[in-house]
Amino acid sequence: MLEQIRQAVLEGDLDNTSELVRKALDEGVGPASILNDAMIPAMDVVGAEYESGVRYIPEMLISAEAMKAGMVHLRPLLAEAGIEARGRVVLGTVEGDLHDIGKNLVGMMLEGAGFEVIDLGVEVTAERFVDAARENAPDILAMSALLTTTMVNMPDVVEAIRNSELAKMPKILIGGAPITEEFAKSIGADGFAPDAPSAATVAGALLEAKER
Ligand code: B1M
Protein backbone atom coordinates (compact mmCIF):
# COMPACT_ATOMS: atom_id res chain seq x y z
CA MET A 1 0.00 0.00 0.00
CA LEU A 2 2.82 2.43 0.92
CA GLU A 3 4.62 1.61 -2.32
CA GLN A 4 1.43 2.29 -4.28
CA ILE A 5 1.08 5.70 -2.59
CA ARG A 6 4.72 6.49 -3.33
CA GLN A 7 4.16 5.60 -6.99
CA ALA A 8 0.96 7.67 -7.20
CA VAL A 9 2.77 10.77 -5.88
CA LEU A 10 5.70 10.16 -8.23
CA GLU A 11 3.29 9.90 -11.16
CA GLY A 12 1.43 13.01 -10.00
CA ASP A 13 -1.84 11.08 -9.90
CA LEU A 14 -4.01 13.28 -7.65
CA ASP A 15 -7.13 11.08 -7.56
CA ASN A 16 -5.23 7.87 -6.99
CA THR A 17 -3.07 9.42 -4.27
CA SER A 18 -6.14 10.72 -2.46
CA GLU A 19 -7.97 7.39 -2.82
CA LEU A 20 -4.99 5.27 -1.76
CA VAL A 21 -4.26 7.43 1.29
CA ARG A 22 -7.91 7.13 2.38
CA LYS A 23 -7.81 3.37 1.81
CA ALA A 24 -4.55 2.99 3.75
CA LEU A 25 -5.98 4.94 6.68
CA ASP A 26 -9.14 2.75 6.60
CA GLU A 27 -6.92 -0.32 6.72
CA GLY A 28 -5.17 1.01 9.82
CA VAL A 29 -1.90 2.30 8.35
CA GLY A 30 -0.69 5.16 10.55
CA PRO A 31 -0.73 8.70 9.11
CA ALA A 32 2.90 9.29 10.11
CA SER A 33 3.96 6.16 8.26
CA ILE A 34 2.07 7.21 5.13
CA LEU A 35 3.82 10.58 5.27
CA ASN A 36 7.31 9.45 6.24
CA ASP A 37 7.52 6.10 4.45
CA ALA A 38 5.66 6.91 1.23
CA MET A 39 4.97 10.56 0.49
CA ILE A 40 8.16 12.28 1.68
CA PRO A 41 10.38 9.65 -0.01
CA ALA A 42 8.40 10.20 -3.24
CA MET A 43 9.00 13.95 -3.07
CA ASP A 44 12.71 13.30 -2.37
CA VAL A 45 12.85 11.38 -5.66
CA VAL A 46 10.93 14.17 -7.44
CA GLY A 47 13.47 16.73 -6.17
CA ALA A 48 16.43 14.57 -7.19
CA GLU A 49 14.95 13.95 -10.65
CA TYR A 50 14.40 17.70 -11.15
CA GLU A 51 17.97 18.45 -10.08
CA SER A 52 19.36 15.87 -12.50
CA GLY A 53 17.24 17.20 -15.37
CA VAL A 54 15.01 14.11 -15.69
CA ARG A 55 11.96 16.05 -14.56
CA TYR A 56 10.75 19.53 -15.52
CA ILE A 57 8.83 22.14 -13.51
CA PRO A 58 5.30 21.06 -14.61
CA GLU A 59 6.03 17.44 -13.65
CA MET A 60 7.37 18.59 -10.30
CA LEU A 61 4.25 20.73 -9.77
CA ILE A 62 1.90 17.87 -10.50
CA SER A 63 3.63 15.56 -8.00
CA ALA A 64 3.49 18.35 -5.43
CA GLU A 65 -0.26 18.65 -6.12
CA ALA A 66 -0.67 14.89 -5.62
CA MET A 67 1.18 15.21 -2.32
CA LYS A 68 -1.25 17.98 -1.34
CA ALA A 69 -4.24 15.79 -2.27
CA GLY A 70 -2.98 13.12 0.12
CA MET A 71 -2.11 15.63 2.83
CA VAL A 72 -5.77 16.71 2.98
CA HIS A 73 -6.53 13.38 4.70
CA LEU A 74 -3.36 13.23 6.77
CA ARG A 75 -3.08 16.76 8.15
CA PRO A 76 -5.98 16.60 10.67
CA LEU A 77 -4.93 13.15 11.86
CA LEU A 78 -1.32 14.19 12.28
CA ALA A 79 -2.43 17.23 14.28
CA GLU A 80 -4.79 15.08 16.40
CA ALA A 81 -2.02 12.60 17.14
CA GLY A 82 0.24 15.48 18.16
CA ILE A 83 2.76 14.54 15.51
CA GLU A 84 4.84 17.61 15.00
CA ALA A 85 6.16 18.90 11.73
CA ARG A 86 9.90 18.82 11.21
CA GLY A 87 10.00 22.58 11.51
CA ARG A 88 7.90 25.66 10.78
CA VAL A 89 8.48 28.02 7.86
CA VAL A 90 6.94 31.45 7.24
CA LEU A 91 7.04 32.02 3.49
CA GLY A 92 6.20 34.95 1.23
CA THR A 93 7.02 36.96 -1.88
CA VAL A 94 8.47 40.35 -0.99
CA GLU A 95 6.77 43.73 -1.15
CA GLY A 96 5.94 45.00 -4.65
CA ASP A 97 6.21 41.54 -6.21
CA LEU A 98 3.23 39.55 -7.48
CA HIS A 99 5.09 36.46 -8.74
CA ASP A 100 4.08 33.41 -6.79
CA ILE A 101 4.47 30.32 -8.98
CA GLY A 102 8.02 29.60 -7.82
CA LYS A 103 7.18 30.57 -4.24
CA ASN A 104 4.23 28.15 -4.24
CA LEU A 105 6.45 25.40 -5.57
CA VAL A 106 8.96 26.11 -2.80
CA GLY A 107 6.09 25.87 -0.28
CA MET A 108 4.99 22.53 -1.71
CA MET A 109 8.49 21.07 -1.68
CA LEU A 110 8.96 22.26 1.91
CA GLU A 111 5.68 20.56 2.87
CA GLY A 112 6.84 17.53 0.95
CA ALA A 113 9.97 17.51 3.11
CA GLY A 114 7.88 17.52 6.30
CA PHE A 115 7.80 21.24 7.15
CA GLU A 116 4.72 23.15 8.26
CA VAL A 117 4.41 26.13 5.92
CA ILE A 118 2.65 29.37 6.72
CA ASP A 119 2.29 31.09 3.38
CA LEU A 120 1.78 34.86 3.62
CA GLY A 121 1.20 35.19 -0.13
CA VAL A 122 2.61 37.96 -2.30
CA GLU A 123 3.60 41.60 -1.75
CA VAL A 124 4.55 40.90 1.85
CA THR A 125 5.97 43.92 3.65
CA ALA A 126 8.83 43.74 6.14
CA GLU A 127 6.35 44.63 8.88
CA ARG A 128 4.07 41.75 7.92
CA PHE A 129 7.02 39.31 7.91
CA VAL A 130 7.98 40.48 11.41
CA ASP A 131 4.37 40.20 12.65
CA ALA A 132 4.08 36.68 11.22
CA ALA A 133 7.39 35.70 12.81
CA ARG A 134 6.12 37.01 16.14
CA GLU A 135 2.80 35.16 15.82
CA ASN A 136 4.14 31.85 14.56
CA ALA A 137 7.68 31.55 15.96
CA PRO A 138 8.99 29.93 12.76
CA ASP A 139 12.33 28.12 12.53
CA ILE A 140 12.82 29.58 9.08
CA LEU A 141 11.65 32.74 7.34
CA ALA A 142 11.67 32.19 3.58
CA MET A 143 11.46 34.99 1.01
CA SER A 144 11.04 34.91 -2.74
CA ALA A 145 11.61 37.73 -5.29
CA LEU A 146 11.39 37.57 -9.07
CA LEU A 147 12.17 41.16 -9.99
CA THR A 148 15.43 43.05 -9.80
CA THR A 149 13.31 45.96 -8.56
CA THR A 150 11.90 43.96 -5.61
CA MET A 151 14.91 41.88 -4.55
CA VAL A 152 16.20 45.14 -3.08
CA ASN A 153 13.39 44.89 -0.50
CA MET A 154 14.94 41.74 0.95
CA PRO A 155 17.65 43.51 3.02
CA ASP A 156 14.90 45.55 4.72
CA VAL A 157 13.18 42.35 5.83
CA VAL A 158 16.45 40.86 7.08
CA GLU A 159 17.16 44.04 9.02
CA ALA A 160 13.62 44.28 10.41
CA ILE A 161 13.76 40.66 11.59
CA ARG A 162 17.20 41.04 13.16
CA ASN A 163 16.16 44.27 14.89
CA SER A 164 12.89 42.88 16.20
CA GLU A 165 12.90 41.44 19.66
CA LEU A 166 11.64 38.02 18.71
CA ALA A 167 11.72 35.33 21.37
CA LYS A 168 12.93 32.92 18.71
CA MET A 169 15.08 34.24 15.86
CA PRO A 170 14.36 32.42 12.58
CA LYS A 171 17.01 31.50 10.05
CA ILE A 172 16.48 33.45 6.82
CA LEU A 173 16.33 31.64 3.48
CA ILE A 174 15.99 33.50 0.18
CA GLY A 175 15.58 32.64 -3.48
CA GLY A 176 14.05 33.61 -6.80
CA ALA A 177 15.29 34.04 -10.35
CA PRO A 178 17.49 37.16 -9.84
CA ILE A 179 18.89 36.02 -6.47
CA THR A 180 22.42 34.69 -6.14
CA GLU A 181 24.44 33.16 -3.33
CA GLU A 182 26.58 36.33 -3.25
CA PHE A 183 23.51 38.55 -2.88
CA ALA A 184 22.21 36.34 -0.08
CA LYS A 185 25.53 36.61 1.75
CA SER A 186 25.74 40.35 1.16
CA ILE A 187 22.40 41.00 2.86
CA GLY A 188 23.08 38.67 5.78
CA ALA A 189 20.61 35.90 4.86
CA ASP A 190 21.46 32.51 6.34
CA GLY A 191 20.74 30.54 3.20
CA PHE A 192 20.08 30.69 -0.53
CA ALA A 193 18.52 28.09 -2.80
CA PRO A 194 18.35 28.27 -6.60
CA ASP A 195 15.24 26.09 -6.92
CA ALA A 196 12.41 24.52 -4.96
CA PRO A 197 13.94 21.10 -4.24
CA SER A 198 17.14 22.68 -2.99
CA ALA A 199 15.08 25.13 -0.88
CA ALA A 200 13.82 22.07 1.00
CA THR A 201 17.36 20.69 1.35
CA VAL A 202 18.79 24.02 2.52
CA ALA A 203 15.89 24.48 4.97
CA GLY A 204 16.73 21.07 6.46
CA ALA A 205 20.40 22.04 6.78
CA LEU A 206 19.50 25.39 8.41
CA LEU A 207 17.28 23.58 10.88
CA GLU A 208 20.06 21.16 11.78
CA ALA A 209 22.52 24.03 12.19
CA LYS A 210 19.99 25.76 14.46
CA GLU A 211 19.60 22.68 16.64
CA ARG A 212 23.35 22.17 17.03
CO1 B1M B 1 6.71 38.71 -14.66
N1 B1M B 1 8.58 39.10 -14.98
N2 B1M B 1 6.33 40.61 -14.48
N3 B1M B 1 4.86 38.16 -14.52
N4 B1M B 1 7.25 36.99 -15.22
C1 B1M B 1 9.50 37.96 -15.13
C2 B1M B 1 10.06 37.54 -13.77
C3 B1M B 1 10.60 38.55 -16.13
C4 B1M B 1 11.96 37.87 -16.01
C5 B1M B 1 10.04 38.50 -17.58
C6 B1M B 1 10.99 39.11 -18.57
O1 B1M B 1 11.04 40.31 -18.70
N5 B1M B 1 11.76 38.30 -19.26
C7 B1M B 1 10.61 40.04 -15.71
C8 B1M B 1 11.57 40.44 -14.61
C9 B1M B 1 12.76 41.22 -15.12
C10 B1M B 1 13.64 41.58 -14.00
O2 B1M B 1 13.27 42.13 -13.01
N6 B1M B 1 14.90 41.26 -14.18
C11 B1M B 1 9.16 40.25 -15.31
C12 B1M B 1 8.50 41.51 -15.27
C13 B1M B 1 9.32 42.69 -15.75
C14 B1M B 1 7.17 41.66 -14.83
C15 B1M B 1 6.36 42.96 -14.76
C16 B1M B 1 7.12 44.18 -14.20
C17 B1M B 1 5.80 43.21 -16.17
C18 B1M B 1 5.06 44.52 -16.33
O3 B1M B 1 4.00 44.67 -15.79
N7 B1M B 1 5.70 45.43 -17.04
C19 B1M B 1 5.18 42.56 -13.84
C20 B1M B 1 5.48 42.84 -12.36
C21 B1M B 1 4.28 42.61 -11.49
C22 B1M B 1 4.68 42.63 -10.04
O4 B1M B 1 5.17 41.65 -9.54
N8 B1M B 1 4.50 43.78 -9.39
C23 B1M B 1 5.10 41.09 -14.08
C24 B1M B 1 3.95 40.37 -13.97
C25 B1M B 1 3.83 39.00 -14.21
C26 B1M B 1 2.50 38.24 -14.17
C27 B1M B 1 1.54 38.74 -13.10
C28 B1M B 1 1.86 38.43 -15.53
C29 B1M B 1 3.01 36.76 -14.05
C30 B1M B 1 3.07 36.26 -12.60
C31 B1M B 1 1.96 35.30 -12.27
C32 B1M B 1 2.19 34.67 -10.92
O5 B1M B 1 3.29 34.45 -10.46
N9 B1M B 1 1.07 34.37 -10.29
C33 B1M B 1 4.43 36.86 -14.57
C34 B1M B 1 5.19 35.75 -15.00
C35 B1M B 1 4.46 34.42 -15.09
C36 B1M B 1 6.57 35.84 -15.35
C37 B1M B 1 7.47 34.77 -15.96
C38 B1M B 1 7.05 34.63 -17.42
C39 B1M B 1 7.47 33.42 -15.31
C40 B1M B 1 7.79 33.42 -13.82
C41 B1M B 1 7.52 32.03 -13.28
O6 B1M B 1 6.49 31.78 -12.68
N10 B1M B 1 8.45 31.08 -13.55
C42 B1M B 1 8.91 35.45 -15.80
C43 B1M B 1 9.84 35.14 -16.97
C44 B1M B 1 10.50 33.81 -16.83
O7 B1M B 1 10.87 33.41 -15.73
N11 B1M B 1 10.65 33.15 -17.92
C45 B1M B 1 8.58 36.85 -15.51
C46 B1M B 1 8.29 29.68 -13.15
C47 B1M B 1 8.70 29.51 -11.67
C48 B1M B 1 8.58 28.05 -11.26
O8 B1M B 1 10.05 29.91 -11.58
O9 B1M B 1 9.48 31.84 -10.07
O10 B1M B 1 11.84 31.57 -11.01
P1 B1M B 1 10.56 30.98 -10.51
O11 B1M B 1 10.92 30.05 -9.27
C49 B1M B 1 12.00 29.15 -9.31
C50 B1M B 1 13.30 29.70 -8.71
O12 B1M B 1 13.45 31.08 -8.92
C51 B1M B 1 13.24 29.27 -7.28
O13 B1M B 1 12.47 28.07 -7.30
C52 B1M B 1 11.63 28.00 -8.45
C53 B1M B 1 11.91 26.72 -9.26
O14 B1M B 1 12.11 25.61 -8.56
N12 B1M B 1 12.66 30.14 -6.26
C54 B1M B 1 13.08 30.04 -4.96
C55 B1M B 1 11.67 31.03 -6.31
N13 B1M B 1 11.43 31.53 -5.10
C56 B1M B 1 12.29 30.94 -4.24
C57 B1M B 1 12.45 31.06 -2.85
C58 B1M B 1 13.44 30.27 -2.24
C59 B1M B 1 14.22 29.40 -2.97
C60 B1M B 1 14.06 29.25 -4.33
O15 B1M B 1 13.68 30.30 -0.92
C61 B1M B 1 12.77 30.96 -0.08
Boltz pocket constraint, residues with backbone or C-beta under 6 A from the ligand:
constraints:
  - pocket:
      binder: B
      contacts: [[A, 57], [A, 96], [A, 97], [A, 98], [A, 99], [A, 100], [A, 101], [A, 102], [A, 103], [A, 105], [A, 106], [A, 142], [A, 143], [A, 144], [A, 145], [A, 146], [A, 147], [A, 148], [A, 149], [A, 173], [A, 174], [A, 175], [A, 176], [A, 177], [A, 178], [A, 192], [A, 193], [A, 194], [A, 195], [A, 196], [A, 197], [A, 199]]
      max_distance: 6.0
